[in-house]
Amino acid sequence: MGISVLQKKAPLWGAFFIAVLFVRPVAALCALPGEGETVRVERVVDGDTLRLVDGRRVRLIGVNAPELAGQGRPAEPYAQAARRFLVEQVQESAGRLRMLPGVERRDGHGRELAHLYDRQGRNLAALLLREGLALQVAVAPNLRLVDCHYQVEAEARLAGKGLWRNMAALAPAQLRRPGFALVHGRVTRVARNRGGTWLELDGGLALRIRPQHQARFRALDLDSVSGRTVEARGWVLERMRPGPGQARWLLELDHPVLLRPVERVGM
């Protein structure tokens, strides 16, 4: 792959990401204070979801792993590898993990949202990121480990591990269905209204930063990316009836780690 961060005319972007990478070491692989709860794992469902012996399903905070086969769709690349890796980590801890719940404790599917740690005190989401078996996500308000996860993923990406060996970001025109995606496109317009800050990309994709999340982007010169190519990630939604001038696809951004300007995307 060939991704380089813009440095000309947008120095704040580079400063932000350099700070994330070098301000702190990845001590104990994204440790969090607190005893948490000791839980026993019944089985690993996929690369980012586990089922506990008490029946609870737990979704790892901070990552999205490739999807296994289902609903007539084949498995995504590295989906089986991510699940096998997570199984190995659970087995090495004899099926017992430390669980710290997120600020938001459940997702829309009724799963517990939590940080899970093995018996060595290592964050399981960070282990997946380190091997390139998942992509970082940042969904407010569960952002406690966002900087640490970013650093771990950045190192895996530079090393070309796992998914990063041949990861290809999609252009908006290549989107076919809603769901998680890594996308890139040229910003044609930056706009602001009561709904937030909007970055409109060529090909029919709009990136939105809601008002309650804008403070996290304050250090970034968003206007400077107009006319430039950016990479973003998250869950893409399809507008069934877009209004005049509205993009068909919509992607919400809760944190700056989900957005980066690039000069070129050559995967």
N, C-alpha and C positions, 0 to 999 in steps of 0.2 A: 504494500500500500504506500501511497505517498501523500501524507497530509501534513501541511505546515501551517502554523498559526500566523495570522496576519500581524505584522509588527508596524508597518508604516501607517501613519495617520490614525492609529487606534492603539496608542501605547497602554491605555488602561486595561485593555483585554489581556495583553501579554503580562502585565504586572500582576493581575489577579491570578492567573493560572500559575505563574512562577511561584507566587506566594503559597498557593495551595500545595505545590509540589515540594517546596523546600523549607517551609517554616518549621515543620515538626517531623520527627522520625516516626515510622510506623511501629511504635512500641507495642509488644504483645499482640500484634496484628489487630488493631482496632478495638482495644479493650474499652470497657465501660465500667464505671464504679457501681457498686451495689451487689448484694448477694444474689438477687433474683430468685428464681424458682428452679429447683432441680426437677427435670421432667424425664420420662422414659419414652423412647420412640418405638412405636409399633412397626412402622414402615416408612420408607421414603417414597412419596408419590411421584415426584419429578425433581428437576434440578433446583427448585426453589420452594417446594412445599413438602411438609412432613405430616404424618398422622401420629398422634400420641396414643399411648395405651389407654388413656382415659377417654378417648374418642375425639379429642380436639384436633382440628387441623391448624397447622401453623404455617404462615407465609413469611418467608425471610424478608426483612426490611432491607431495602437498598439495592436489590438486584432483580433482574428479570432473566431467567434462563430460557434457552430455546425450548419450544413446545414439542412434546412427544406426539406420535401419530394419534389421530383421532378425528371423528366426524368426517371421515372420507379424505382427510389430508395426511400426507406422509410426514414423518418426523422431520423436524428442522435439523440442519447440521449441528452436531455436537449435543443434541438433546439427550441421547443415550449416554454419552460420555459424562455429561453433567450429572445425570442421575446416579451413574455408577460411582462417580467421585464422591457425591454426597453420602451414598451408602457406605463407602469406605471410611469416611470421617466419623460417621455414627458408630460403625463397628469398632473403630479404634478407641472410642470412648465407652465401649461396652453398652451402647444404647442409652447412655445417660448424658444429658446436656444441661447447661445452665441457660435459663430463658429470662430475658428482660423485656417486658412488654413495651410497645411503642406508646407515644403520646396518644395517638389514635390507635385503639386496641383491636379493631376489627375492620375488615374490608367489606366490600359489597357482596361478597360470596359467603360471608359468615365465618371466614377464617381469622384466627388470631394473628395479629401483626406483631412480630417480635424479633429481637436480636438473639441469636442462638450461639452458644460458645461450647467448644469441646473441652475435655478435661485438662488441656494445656492452656486454656484461657484464650484460644484463638477464635475470632469471629468467623462463623461458617460462610457468611456472605463474602467476606474479604478473601477467604480461601478460594472460593469459586472465581472471584475476580482475578486473583493472582495467577490462576491457571488459564485464564481466558475462556472460561466456561459459562460466563454470564456477562451481561452488560449492566453497568450501574444505572440505577434510577433514583430519583429524588422526588418524593411525594410529601408535601407538607401535610401535617406538622412533624412527620417522622424524619427529621434531618440531623439527628445528633452525630451520626458518623459520616456525613456527606463528604467532608474534606478528606478523611482517612480513606474512604472507599475510592475517591477520585484518584488519590495518589497511587493506591495499589493497582487500579485499572490502567493508569497512565504507564506504569512500568511494564505491565503485561502487554500493552499495546505497542510500546516501543520495541519490545522483544519479539513481537509477532507470535505470541502464544495463542493456542486454541483458535477461537473465532477470529482473532486478529490476523491470522495467516492469510485469509482471503475474504475478509469482511468487505462487503460492497454496500455503501450507502445508496439508498434509492432516491432518484429524482422524483419530485411530486407527480409528474406525469406517469410514473411507473407504479404508483399506488393503485391497488385493485380492491382492497377491502380494509375495513377498520381493524385496528389492532396495534400492537407494539411495532415500532419501526425506527430505524436509523435512517435519517433523510438528509439530503443536502440540496441547496438551490440558491439562486441569486435573489437577493432582497430587492424587490422593485419599489417598495414603499414602507416607510415607518410612520404609523399613525397613532394618535391617542384620543380616547374618548372615555365616557363613563364606564365602559366595559373593560378598560385597561389599555395596555400598550400592545400594538399589533405590528408584527413584521410579516409583510405579505411577500411570498416567494413566487417566482415564475412557475407556471405549471399547475397553479390552483391549490396552493397550501398556505394557510395563515397560521402563524405562531402567535399565541396570545399569552401575555403576562397580566394576570388579574391584579386589580388595585391592591389587594391584601398581600401580594407577593412582590410588589415593585420595589420596596425598600431593599430587598436583597440584591437588586440589579443596579442600585444607585451609583455604585463605583464604576459602572461600565458605560461607555459612550455608545449607546445603542444607535444614535443617529448616524454614527460613523460607518455603520455596516450597510447603509443604503447603497445599492449598486454592487455590493460584494457578495461573495458566496459564503454561506454559513452551513454548519452541520448542526442538526438538532436530533433529539431522540425523545421518545415517549409514546403514549397511546394515541394513535390517530383516530379521530372521529369523523364520520361522514355526515355532512349536512344533506338531509334528504331533499330539502327545498331551499337551496341558497337564494338569497335575494339578489337583486341587480348589483353586479360588481363584487359579490361575495365569493370567496373561494369555496370549492367543493369540500376540501379537507381542512380539518382544524386540529391543532396540536397545542396543548396547554403546557406552559413552562412554569414550574414552581421555584426553580433555583438556577443560578447561572451555570452550574456544571452541566446542565442539559443543552447548552448552546455554546458553540465555538465558531468564530470566523476562520475560514480557511482560504488559502490561495488556490488550492487545487485539491480535488479528490480523485486520486488515482489508485484504485484498489486492485 
